[in-house]
């Protein structure tokens, strides 16, 4: 089976179904349920289909948090063929039952908790088979102004679309947010939306099992009567399936093509919208604030009746574009450009700068005393790169990045001084490499200014079944929890050994870097009284990944 070809055919069948449904007229009545996709369950338990889903899940979940069964990727791979065959037969015979989700709570930047439900590895594989099947079916139905959790679409595309609408003289903005969307979304609304495109009761029953699988909290399984788990593979897609109804409701409220020109000529109100998952903005032109307030109430009623959702009172506002507003952690406001006229500008909000400082302090300074400087620099560099890649499209990025670089530099200086018990002057002499600071020249703290500004305002690439990159949300993706080894002080020794060995593998002589090598004990740790006694420079060597794996399995 060619997985991409099957997805392409599903996409074509769904596109023809949509065209057939929309071509109905009183003279030639059309049943909107004709042409729905059938026999999806037979696709899920095909050996090649489930093998492709397994490969994708293994790549994403390696080294990540397990579900309630505690099985990680490395454990699952030991009996991979046997486990996949058992999973396939369960799906084929209808005996598959998902396990409860593992509850995990994270703290959002605003200080509020977010509840995640992490599925087991085998359940992730089955959810991936479901996502691979229904994604091409519903990509046909999704609106072009929806950007969240869709292939080849990102937050940057949504922000650039908002900027474009602000420059098109849209005056009022309804900043909308659905209250606890993933926790409150109606199961009935999800299944009803799926039935409009899928005619397979076994497949729909599998979706129902996932929705009703429950969540385990302190050893007790609690039933789930509503919502989709944040952390599930298929959850964002199911949420989009339901919220797509809101997209087309807003689309019908506006005028398009020739009707848009007619509305402009007659000075009639018009609107456009941008949605990213449960966050959305409605832009209104040639209308008063009262018109926007009435529209907000219509949206509120529509969400309650059709999606079982409610608007968040504290996050839903009506704002004039001159005042500016925040969307997806960006600040959008009108400003004066070089030619003297007003234009929309994308800026980094003050809250984002404060969050970056807190994240840097948490990653570098507020760590256990025994944790090595190299580990802190690596973790801090990850924070720097992630923040910079997200905000590099902002107009004031260069100014903010310079301020944050100065802040990060002195956080690192204070950390090294405390860790090594040295003065600031000695730290600057021994741990600076040009304008960078770190433990070694091969392990320095990255700079925000290393990531250049990018004002690429191109739209998203067209959807191609079977291809596409996804932008993940760390607050929704349960795979983000990475297990850290309980050896926080060993990274400095690794970099010292790398420098001593000339950045080559001690066994095969292949050039290596910190990312493509492992620190290895020449004399095994078992020969010493403790791990600390075994970890000294003369007993360390650096091996490439293949040599280290060969030595490990040879024991």
Beta strands, then each sheet from edge to edge (+ up, - down):
strand 1: 37-38
strand 2: 101-107
strand 3: 113-118
strand 4: 172-177
strand 5: 198-199
strand 6: 215-217
strand 7: 220-222
strand 8: 270-276
strand 9: 279-285
strand 10: 317-320
strand 11: 325-327
strand 12: 330-336
strand 13: 342-348
strand 14: 432-433
strand 15: 436-440
strand 16: 443-444
strand 17: 517-521
strand 18: 540-544
sheet 1: 1+ 5+
sheet 2: 3+ 2- 6- 7+
sheet 3: 8+ 9- 4+ 10-
sheet 4: 11+ 12- 13+
sheet 5: 14+ 15- 16+
sheet 6: 17+ 18-
end
